[in-house]
Amino acid sequence: MIDFDSYLPKYRERIKSYFDAQGSDCEKYYLKMVNVSSNDGKTYFAYDIDDSEKEPFAGILFATNLLSQVIFTYGKRFSVMRISDRCFHLQQTEDKALLFPEVVGGLLSGYDYHICPSVLPLMIFYMSNSKKFKSSCHHQDNVSARMEWTKHHSLFEDSIMWILRDLERNMKILCNVDITPDEQIEIAKLMWFEFKRIDKELKVAT
C-alpha cells in the first residue's frame, strides 16, 4: 500500500506550485486540466509528474476530489440522497485548497466545470505534454483510461481507505465541521457508492 501520509507534504507543495503558476487569485482554488500556451495557442497537458510520484499523487488527487464532490453533491438540503439533516459548505481557504483542489475543465464551455474525480488522476498515467486534447472536461482516451483504471484499481481503493481513516480531520479541513459517528458512516457509504459507479462506467467505456 502506498504511504500517502509520507507523500502528503510533497503533494501539497506540487498543488501550490500549480496554483501559483496560474497567477490570478480567483483561480487559485482550481486545477485546470489543460494549459494554453501563449506562444502557439495550443493546449497542453498541465501535469507532468515524475514516475516515482505518479501513484501517490494520483491516489491523493482521486480520493480528495471524490470526497469533496460527495460532500458537495449529498451535503445540500435539496439532495435526494443526503448525508444528514444539516448542510455542508466547502471552505475557501488555502489549507482546504492545497488538500482538496477542485479540478475543472479549462476551455470555453468547460471552464469551471467540475470533472469526474477519476479523469485527471488517470491522465497522470497515460497523458504527456506531447498528446493532443480531445476534451477539456472528460477522458481523452477511453481505452487508455480503462486500462489504467484496471491496472491501478487497488491504488484508488487504498486511497479511499486512507482518506476515510482520518475523516474527522479531513472534514474539518474541507468544511470546518465536526461530524457525528452517523455522518461518518453515511459519508463512507456514499464514497464507496460513487467509487462503484465510476468503476462501472470505466469498465464499459469504449
C-alpha positions in Angstrom: 0.0 0.0 0.0 1.2 3.5 -0.9 2.4 5.6 2.1 0.1 8.6 1.3 0.9 10.3 4.6 4.6 10.5 3.9 3.9 11.9 0.4 1.3 14.4 1.5 3.8 17.4 2.2 5.2 16.9 -1.4 1.7 16.7 -2.8 0.7 20.0 -1.1 3.9 21.6 -2.5 3.0 20.5 -6.0 -0.6 21.7 -5.8 0.7 25.1 -4.5 3.1 25.3 -7.4 0.3 24.7 -9.9 -1.9 27.4 -8.2 1.0 29.9 -8.2 1.7 29.3 -11.9 -2.0 30.1 -12.7 -1.4 33.6 -11.3 -4.9 35.0 -10.8 -6.1 34.9 -7.2 -9.6 34.0 -8.4 -8.2 30.8 -10.0 -6.1 29.6 -7.0 -8.7 27.2 -5.7 -8.9 25.3 -9.0 -6.8 23.0 -11.0 -7.3 23.2 -14.8 -6.9 20.1 -16.9 -5.0 21.9 -19.6 -2.6 24.7 -20.1 -2.9 27.0 -23.1 0.4 28.2 -24.5 0.7 31.9 -25.1 3.3 31.1 -27.8 1.4 28.9 -30.1 -2.2 29.0 -28.8 -2.3 25.1 -28.5 -3.4 23.2 -25.4 -1.0 21.1 -23.4 -1.3 18.6 -20.5 -0.6 20.6 -17.4 0.7 17.9 -15.0 3.8 16.0 -16.0 4.7 14.1 -12.8 7.9 12.1 -12.2 7.2 8.4 -12.5 8.1 7.8 -8.8 5.4 10.3 -7.8 2.6 9.3 -10.1 0.9 6.7 -7.9 0.9 8.7 -4.6 -0.1 11.9 -6.4 -2.9 10.3 -8.4 -4.2 8.4 -5.4 -4.4 11.5 -3.2 -5.9 13.6 -6.0 -8.6 11.0 -6.6 -9.6 10.5 -3.0 -9.7 14.2 -2.1 -11.7 15.1 -5.2 -14.1 12.2 -4.6 -14.7 13.3 -1.0 -15.2 16.9 -1.9 -17.6 16.1 -4.7 -19.5 13.6 -2.4 -19.9 16.4 0.2 -20.8 19.0 -2.5 -23.4 16.6 -4.0 -25.0 15.0 -1.0 -24.5 17.7 1.6 -27.2 20.0 0.4 -30.8 20.4 1.6 -32.3 19.6 -1.8 -30.3 16.5 -2.4 -32.4 13.4 -3.0 -29.8 11.3 -1.1 -28.5 13.2 1.9 -25.7 12.8 4.5 -27.7 14.2 7.3 -30.2 17.0 8.2 -27.6 19.8 8.1 -25.9 21.4 5.1 -22.2 21.1 4.4 -20.4 24.0 2.8 -16.9 23.7 1.3 -14.4 26.2 2.7 -12.5 28.6 0.5 -9.2 28.6 2.4 -5.7 27.9 1.3 -5.4 24.9 3.6 -8.6 23.4 2.0 -7.4 24.2 -1.5 -4.0 22.6 -1.0 -5.5 19.3 0.1 -8.8 19.5 -1.8 -8.1 21.3 -5.0 -11.2 21.5 -7.3 -10.4 20.1 -10.7 -12.2 21.9 -13.5 -12.2 22.0 -17.3 -10.1 24.7 -18.7 -11.5 26.0 -22.0 -14.6 27.8 -23.2 -17.8 26.0 -22.1 -15.6 23.7 -20.0 -14.3 26.5 -17.8 -15.3 26.0 -14.2 -16.9 22.6 -15.0 -16.1 20.1 -12.2 -14.9 16.9 -13.8 -15.2 13.3 -12.6 -12.6 12.6 -9.9 -11.1 9.8 -12.0 -10.3 11.8 -15.1 -7.2 13.8 -14.1 -5.6 11.0 -11.9 -5.9 8.6 -14.8 -4.5 11.1 -17.2 -1.4 11.4 -15.0 -0.6 7.8 -16.1 -1.4 8.0 -19.8 -1.0 11.6 -20.9 2.0 13.8 -21.6 2.6 17.3 -22.9 3.0 15.8 -26.4 -0.5 14.4 -26.6 -3.4 16.4 -28.0 -6.6 17.0 -26.1 -10.0 15.9 -27.4 -11.9 17.4 -24.5 -11.2 19.8 -21.6 -13.7 18.0 -19.4 -13.6 14.3 -20.0 -11.3 11.3 -20.5 -9.0 11.9 -23.5 -8.8 8.2 -24.4 -11.4 5.9 -23.0 -9.4 2.8 -23.8 -6.3 4.1 -22.0 -8.4 5.3 -19.1 -10.0 1.9 -18.7 -6.6 0.2 -18.9 -5.0 2.5 -16.3 -8.1 2.2 -14.0 -7.8 -1.6 -14.1 -4.1 -1.5 -13.6 -4.3 0.9 -10.6 -7.7 -0.2 -9.2 -6.2 -1.2 -5.8 -4.3 2.1 -5.6 -7.6 4.0 -5.8 -9.3 1.7 -3.4 -6.4 2.2 -1.0 -6.7 6.0 -1.4 -10.3 5.9 -0.3 -9.5 3.8 2.7 -6.7 6.3 3.5 -8.9 9.4 3.4 -11.7 7.7 5.3 -9.3 6.6 8.1 -9.0 10.2 9.2 -12.3 11.5 8.0 -12.9 13.7 11.0 -9.7 15.7 10.4 -10.3 15.8 6.7 -13.9 17.1 7.1 -12.5 19.8 9.4 -10.2 21.0 6.6 -12.8 20.6 3.9 -15.9 22.1 5.7 -14.7 23.3 9.1 -17.3 21.0 10.8 -17.2 18.3 13.5 -19.0 15.3 12.1 -21.0 12.7 14.1 -20.4 9.0 14.0 -23.6 8.5 12.0 -22.4 11.1 9.4 -19.1 9.3 9.2 -20.9 6.1 8.3 -23.1 7.9 5.7 -20.1 9.6 4.1 -18.2 6.4 3.8 -21.2 4.6 2.2 -21.5 7.4 -0.3 -17.8 7.3 -1.1 -18.0 3.6 -1.9 -21.2 4.1 -3.8 -19.6 6.7 -6.1 -16.5 4.6 -6.4 -18.5 1.6 -7.7 -20.4 3.9 -10.1 -17.1 5.2 -11.5 -15.8 1.7 -11.7 -18.8 0.5 -13.6 -18.6 3.5 -16.1 -14.9 3.0 -16.8 -15.2 -0.8 -17.3 -17.8 -0.3 -20.1 -16.0 2.7 -21.6 -15.1 2.2 -25.3 
